[in-house]
C-alpha cells in the first residue's frame, strides 16, 4: 500500500500552486456552498445584494451629499458614492468572510488534509456574485444619468486585479491571525467601519491636502476607487494615485502568501 506522509512546513515558504490546482473542485464546491449559505432561507435571496448597496448609497447621498454638502467633483452625489461603494463593499465583505473562514471550518481542518488557502479563497470568490449584481445597478445609474464611460475602461481589469490582490492579501493575513487570536473576529467589524473613512468613499481624494496625497494614495483602495470613477465618468486616469497603492497591494499579497503558509502548520492545533 502506498502511503503519503504530510509534514508541516518549516520557515517561510511559498504557496504550492500546483497543489491548489489539484483541489480546484473543492474550491468550486466551497464557493458555491458559501453563496447558498448566505441566501439560504432568505425571502429576498440575492435581492439583498441590491438592497444593501443601494440603500447605503441613498443614506450617504442624503447625509454627506445633502446635509454635509460634501464636494462630489461636479457629478451627482449618488453616482459619485456608488462608484466607490461598488468596489468598497466587495473589499469589506471579503475581509469579513475570509477572516472567519478558518475558524468557521475548524472541523474540516482537524479531520482532513487539503490546502488551507482554499478556505479564504472560496470566501473571496463567493463574494463575486454580489460584486456582479452591484455592477448591474451601476449600469442602470449610468444610463439614468446619461453618463458614458471613456476609453480608459480598458484598464478596469488592472484595477480589479489590484482589488483582488488587496482583498486576498489582507484576507490571508487576517484569517491566519484569527485562528490564534479570536479578538480579530470581534475587532474586524469596528476596523472595517473605521477604514471606510480612510478611503475616498464619501469624499474625493482632492479634498485631502496636496502634501498628504501621496501618503494617502498608499492605501490601495484609493487608486481603485478613484480609477473606477475616472474611467466610468470619462476623465483622465489618476495614475499618481493608482501606482503607489498597486505596489502596496502586491506587497500585501506576497506577504500574505508567505505568512499564511508559515502559520498553516498550527491551524489544526489551535482551530
Number of C-alpha atoms within 10 A of each C-alpha: 3 4 5 6 6 7 7 12 14 11 11 14 13 15 17 10 10 8 11 17 12 12 14 12 11 17 22 16 11 19 23 15 14 19 19 14 11 13 15 12 9 11 9 12 12 17 13 15 19 17 13 12 19 19 11 14 23 16 14 20 23 14 14 18 21 12 10 11 12 16 17 19 13 7 13 13 24 19 20 23 26 27 25 25 23 24 23 22 19 21 23 20 18 26 28 20 22 29 26 25 27 26 22 15 12 16 12 15 19 13 9 8 10 15 19 20 21 20 26 27 21 24 28 25 21 22 21 15 14 20 20 14 16 24 17 12 17 18 13 11 16 16 11 9 11 8 15 13 15 14 11 17 17 10 13 15 10 14 21 14 15 25 24 20 22 26 24 27 23 22 30 30 23 24 27 29 21 22 26 16 12 12 11 19 18 10 10 18 13 10 12 16 11 11 11 16 11 15 23 23 23 24 21 19 20 12 13 13 10 11 8 9 16 16 12 22 23 19 22 27 30 25 29 30 26 23 27 26 22 19 21 20 20 16 15 12 18 16 12 12 25 24 17 19 26 26 15 18 26 17 15 21 23 16 18 23 21 18 21 25 24 19 19 19 15 14 19 18 12 12 17
